[in-house]
């Protein structure tokens, strides 16, 4: 059982999501604005935050920025379908997933379960360890290190790195990566683009001239193993 915080100014949305999440055996805390969310996290940290971008006062992007500055709690954003720019910015800030409004509460509950499973090691896939020179991905401990120094990766960044480092030399489309890493059969390809950019900033000496995570023009991305 995980503690999930739902942050939305719409009371009905909070109550419906809370009900579905409790039906999935999670403990929930439901708050209506960003200040309450940050205060609740300080009092009793949640294992995952479901965060609406359109909040009164401190908006969801500001809340996500504060949460990322203070820790690595997984974040699932709730976004309006037309707000692609906000969605991309939220992913840039380190959100692990997003669900567009209007949404199915059942779908969101399944997304929560998926992110939590990937956060907590325990399945067969979690013991996969990859190495590429000074870059090591340890699935059992769910940690990646570069030259012996742990990398600050979100859940999805870790999943993307683990998949690519263990499948070197093959070009994957964004759709392929959405399916293999996110488990989505459909989705916004910009999600992959943003995560690749963030991952390059953490593993490449020069992110503008990547040596490991390469772009294959007209296709997608390929992991180039170091000699």
HELIX and SHEET records of a PDB file:
HELIX    1   1 UNK A   11  UNK A   23  1                                  13    
HELIX    2   2 UNK A   34  UNK A   43  1                                  10    
HELIX    3   3 UNK A   60  UNK A   70  1                                  11    
HELIX    4   4 UNK A   84  UNK A   92  1                                   9    
HELIX    5   5 UNK A  105  UNK A  119  1                                  15    
HELIX    6   6 UNK A  124  UNK A  127  5                                   4    
HELIX    7   7 UNK A  155  UNK A  165  1                                  11    
HELIX    8   8 UNK A  174  UNK A  177  1                                   4    
HELIX    9   9 UNK A  178  UNK A  182  3                                   5    
HELIX   10  10 UNK A  190  UNK A  203  1                                  14    
HELIX   11  11 UNK A  207  UNK A  209  5                                   3    
SHEET    1   A 5 UNK A  27  UNK A  31  0                                        
SHEET    2   A 5 UNK A   3  UNK A   7  1                                        
SHEET    3   A 5 UNK A  48  UNK A  52  1                                        
SHEET    4   A 5 UNK A  74  UNK A  80  1                                        
SHEET    5   A 5 UNK A  97  UNK A 101  1                                        
SHEET    1   B 4 UNK A 129  UNK A 132  0                                        
SHEET    2   B 4 UNK A 135  UNK A 138 -1                                        
SHEET    3   B 4 UNK A 143  UNK A 146 -1                                        
SHEET    4   B 4 UNK A 149  UNK A 150 -1                                        
SHEET    1   C 3 UNK A 171  UNK A 173  0                                        
SHEET    2   C 3 UNK A 220  UNK A 223 -1                                        
SHEET    3   C 3 UNK A 213  UNK A 216 -1                                        
END                                                                             
